[in-house]
């Protein structure tokens, strides 16, 4: 049967943050399109029960809003951070498909409340991603790059 990548949403990419390899199960999903402690990264998964592209459209608009905010504030990095009190246990899984259940324990999880909960209804999700304020206590913007980020950027530019 179908098998999903175990290191979602990175799939086969070998990703590290500050020298530490990305391991999906060690992270949480923020606003259904970003990963905790992974800077400058956004992904998109559409709806399963209504038009896939409805979700893709509002995630794209959210990305544009974040990029515009970064430009306005001269930020070079955006990163969701878990609250100090944590998120507790992830909500119960509402999917029964075998392909999803086989890798669920390896995937990043949602939280139960706020920007960490799954986005599953278009009207509410549109408000969250397109209309609600971009900034909150969990989404951190900064204009400073870590030295490892600067080294990686220089290495990348030298290969181009």
N, C-alpha and C positions, 0 to 999 in steps of 0.2 A: 504494500500500500504506500500511500504518500507519506513522506517523512519531511518534517520541517527542519530547517537549520537549527542546530542546538544553541548557537551563539547569537540569538536574535537581538536586535535587528541587523547585526553586523555580518551575518552569514559567514562567508569564507574569508572576510577581511581580517587581517591580523592587526588589531588596534591596541594601543597602549596609551595610558594617560599618566603623565609624569613618570614614565618608565615602568609602570605596573600594567601587566596585560589586562585587557578588558575581559571580564567573566560575567556573562549576562545575569546569572542568578544572584549576583552580589549587588544588583542595581534595582531601582524602582522607576516606573514610568511616570513622567510628569506631563500633564495636559494631553495625554495620549499620543504625544509626538516627540518627546525629548526624554533623555535618560539621565538619571541622577548622577552627578559627578563626572559627566562626559561633556566637556565644553564644546561650544560651536558645532553642535550636531543636532539634526532634526530628521525624523523619518515619518513615513505616512503609511497607515493601514486604513483602508476604507471600511465602510459599514458592511456587515454580513447580511443584515435583514432588510436594507433598503439600498438605493443606488450607491455603489462604491464611490463614484465620483463626487457625490455630495460631500462626503467627508474630506476627500482629497482637495476639493475646492476651498473649504474653510481652513484646512491646515496650511495650504499655500498662502492664503490671506494672512494667517497668523505669522507665518515666516516673514512675509513682507513687513508686517507691523513690527516684528522684533528687529529686523534689519534697519528699518527707519528709526527706531528708538536708539539703536546702537550708533547710527550716524549722527543723530541729534545730540547724543551724550558723549560722543567721541569714545565709545566703548570698543574694545577689540575682542572682548570675550563675554559670552553669556553662558551661564551654567546653572541648572537646577541643583539645589542642595537640600538634603533632608532636614526637616526641623529637628531641633535638639531633643524634643520629646519623642522622636521617632514616629512611625506610622502604624505600628501594631501589625497584626496579621493581615495578609491580603484578603480581599473579599472572596467569597466562594466562587468557584469557577462555574459559569453558566453554559459551558460548552461540553458536549458529550462525544464529539468526534474523536475517533481513535488517533488520527494524525496529530491532533492538538494535544491530547492527553499524554501521548508518548514523550513529548518534550517539555511539558508544562513545568516540571521541576527544574529545568535548565534555563528557563526564560526569565527576563526581568518581570517583576510583579507590580501591580497597581497598589494603591493604598485605599483606605475606606472613605476618606473625606477629601474635600477641597480639590486642588489641582492634581491630586494623585489618584483620584478615582477614575474608573473607565468612563469614556465619553461614548454614550450609546444612543442618544436621542438628538436628532438634528437641531431642533429649536434651542434646546439648552446648550448644546455644543457650539452652535453658531454664536450665541451670546458670550460664552466663555472665550472662544478663540478670536472672534471678530469685533465684539463690542466692549467687553470688560477691560479694565485697565491691564496693560502688559505687566507692569511691575507688581510684585508682591514679595512677601518675606522669604520665599523659597527660590525665586529666580534672581540670581546674582549677576550683575553687569559690572565689568571692570575694564579699565583702560590699560592696565598693566599686564604684560605677558610674562609668564615665568621664564627663567633663563632656558629651560628645556624647550619651551615653545619657540623662543628666538633661535636656538640652535637648529631645531627641526625646520623652521622657516628658511633659514639660511641654506641648509642642506638641500631643501626642495628647490629653492631658486637656482642653486648651482647646477642642478640636474636638468633644468629647463633650457 
